[in-house]
């Protein structure tokens, strides 16, 4: 049964053009071809990435944060309350008015005390400024190195300048060590992002991020074993070209360098729009949709690859909408907060009593950023997901 499924999955007519078989891609005469088995190494490499990330954040990002004077301010913690905690964990983080009244009867607290407890409790779950800076520093470092490495891999190749050469001789195209490592490292990194997504800073486009990471992993994996490697290297380098700009804007935002953050974000927005909404659909997608049909009839792998590219393109349009909205508000000076951010909540000190057992007067919660920040809150831009 398993063997039958395996044979159907690797049927040549699914993944290769007509009249070609996997035997045509076996290594011979010193020429090495991409194989699906090459991808096994990406899983241990992904675990290695997680280990390297841990030490990077501990010994590089944390001292850098201290150097930039990024400090955590003490948050008011919600005092222990089993009734409210049970509701928070099982029923929701923002109780409705009827639920507040029910909880008030059960706990003996007033409605305002219930609301304040939930505000504090939600703030406790929000990631710290240092955590967000560490994450941005790690991604900035990877994306910058990956972009430089990717350009080094493709800049001297003829298909970088003439995209018709992407398909010259396809699929009988041998690979070279630089392409191999570029692919394995990029794919391993995205596996590591998927593995760590539950513990990373959660953004409101969490579902879109998961879709993006899964689509990216599938796309990179398929393009490797179906020998779409020339197109794949172009696509990965194109995406890396803007990602490091976004992460650096986040870093400067967390450090409070407002003007630097603003300027980098504008550059990021320009690069993102040019690469994701112009070059990708009108050059890269044209290359993968039109040119192959000049060489062979369409087959399942052709449709599969371009469908996954379509998913990524839709995600780019989704994120570009928010980027353009923010960029417009930057220019007009109207941006106070990212529409998709999840800012830390503050408490009103007027007439509020201390929660039973708390004993302290109400005071504003520290959110790590001055109120009325002309750019955005601490979650500034970070809802823009990373890309391929």
Secondary structure, 3 states (H helix, E strand, C coil): CHHHHHHHHCCHHHHCCCCCCHHHHCCECCECCCCHHHHHHHHHHHHHHHHHHHHHHHHHHHHHHHHCCCCCCCCCCCCCCHHHHHHHHHCCCCCCHHHHHHHHHHHCCCHHHHHHHHHHHHHHHCCCHHHHHHHHHHHHHHHHHHHHHHHHHHCCCHHHCCHHHHHCCCCCCCCCHHHHHHHHHHHHHHHHHHHHCCCCCCCCCHHHHHHHHHHHHHHHHHHHHCCCHHHHHHHHHHHHHHHHHHHHHHHHHHHCCHHHHHHHHHHHHHHHHHHHHHHHHHHHHHHHHCHHHHCCCCCHHHHHHHHHHHHHHHHHHHHHHHHHHHHHHHHHCCCCCCCCCCCCCCCCCCCCCCCCCCCCCCCCCCCCCCCCCCCCCCCCCCCCCCCC
